[in-house]
Structures are given as structure tokens and as C-alpha cells.
């Protein structure tokens, strides 16, 4: 009996990518979480169900999905990245204590879209993507006293 193709199958096909069990699993994991996982986190989560999965396959798949516009890569610091299946403009909150990444829920999306249009108009650039990350300390780290006492300058 043939299984019905899920949303991940259609997304991969629409992006011009070959549908493989690993790609489907990686995309499904990213679409089903708000944790903004790193490649290593994706690998650790999926390895038990896919024993043949390699970390290199995870990296290559994430790169292909990003290049196809299906995922967004978030730069945490030099050579440290997390991934998000929500490619619409939105704000990320990055904790300098524990590394947690959250989406800022609210009515900021119209402001970000307006800002993108303004930047494009004023700078004569053809803007294709934008990242909005705010760095600080999550409620958990603040309650544990992780922020340095003298406040870091922005």
C-alpha cells in the first residue's frame, strides 16, 4: 500500500529537491519545533530512528533546504548556526547564557516588512532576506543570575 505524501514531500518537490527519507525527517523535525536546532541537535534527535544518518548528511540537507528557501539559517556567533523553518520576517531572541533561541511573538512582522522596504528604497539594494536577532538573557538565565553585573553594551 502506498503512503500518502505529506506536506514535507510537497515542500521538497516544490523546491526542486529530491525526496529522501532523511530530507523528509529533517524538514519534518524543523517544521515541528520552535527550538531552532543546530545541525548537531538535528543529528542527535534523528540518529536513533535513522541509524545510517551521518552528520555530513544533516549539514548537506540543511544547506540544500536553506538554498532552496525552505529554511532560514540564524547566525549565533562565528561558525555557529541554528535553523528555522519559519522563513517569514520575524524577530529572534538569542540568550547569551544558555544559547536558547525564541521567536518574539507579537505584531512586529509589519514593522520588519516596512523596515526591509525602507532599507531597499534608501540604499538601492534588492533585499532578498533579513535577519533580526536581539541578544540578551532569557527568563531562566536571568533568574539564575547569569547576566554579568555590568550590563553589556549593545
N, C-alpha and C positions, 0 to 999 in steps of 0.2 A: 504494500500500500504506500503510495507516495504522500509525503508530508506536505501540508500547505506551506507555502513560502511566507515567512514573517516579514515584518517591517524592515528588519535588518537586511534581508535578501534584496528587497526592493531598493533600499538606500544604496547598497553596494552596486547593484546593476545600474541604477540611475547615475551613479558617479563614474561608471565605466570600469569598475573594478570586478575582478573575478570573485565569485562567491566560493569561499572555502570555509570549512567548519571553524578554523581558527579565527578568521576575519569576522565571521558571524558572532562568535563568542566574545571577541574583544569589543566589537561595536555594541553588542547587547549589554555587556558589563558597563561600558561607559554611558550608554543611554539610560541605564537603570540606577545610576548613582549620582549623588551630588558631591561626592568626596573629592573630585578632581584628582584621580590617581596618577601616580608616576608610572613609567613603564615597569619598574620593578614591582610595584604594587599590583599591577595588572597580571604580571607573570606569576607572582605568588598566589593570587586568587584563582587563576585558571589552571595552573600546573596539575593539581590533583585530578581534574576532570579530563585533561589533555596531556597525558604523560609524555608524548612526543613533542610538546611545545617547547621551543627554545626562546631564550631572552632575545636573541637576534631576530626571531620571527616577530616578536612583540614590537620591537623597535621598528622594523621594516613596515609592519602593518600600521602602526600609529603614524609613521611618516607618510605612507600612502594615503591614509584617511585624512590627514591634515592637508596634504597637497590637493586632494580632491574636494576640499572644503567641507568635509563631513565632521571634522573635529577641529578644535582650536587648541593650540599649544600655549601654555602660560609659562612664561619665564619666571622662575622663582629667584634664581641667582645664576651666576655663570655656570653653564652646563648642567643645570638642574631644571627639569621641566615637569609639568603636570599637564593633564589633558582634560578637556571639557567637550561634551557632545552638544552643548548649547552654543551655537556659533553666532547667535544674535548679539548685538552690542549689549553688554551688561557689566556691572562693576564686580570685581573680585576683591575680597578682603583676605589678606595673607598674614598669618600670625608669625611673627618673628621668634616666638617662643617655641612653639611645637610644630610649625610648618603647616598647620591646618589652612585650607582654602575654602572660603564660603562665598556664595553669591550674595550680593546685597539685594535683598528683596525690597521693592518699592517702586516708585514711579520715576526712576532715574533714566529709563530707556529713552524716552523722548528727548531728554536733555543731552544724552550721549549722541543720539542721531543728529540733533541740531549742532552740537559741537563738531561732529565729523563733517557736516556740510559747511560750517563756517571755516574750518581749517582748510578744506579743499578749495573754497572760494578765495580765501585770503592768500593762500600760498600757491595757488595754481597747480595743485597736485591732483592726481586721480587716486583718491583714497580707496583702498580695497578692504581694509580691515583696521580695527583699532583695539587696543588693549587698555583697560582702565583697572589698575591694581592700586589698592591702598594697603599700606603696610603698617602693622601695629601689633596689638596683643589681644587675643580672643578672651572672652569672659573667664574661661578656665585658667588660662595663664595669668591673667590679672589677679584672680583670687588666690593664686599660689605665689604671688609676688615676683613673677619672672621679669617684668619690665625693669630695666635699670632705673635707679632712683633719679639721676638727672635725665630728663626727657631728651630722647634723640631728636635732633633737628631734622626737619623734612627736607 
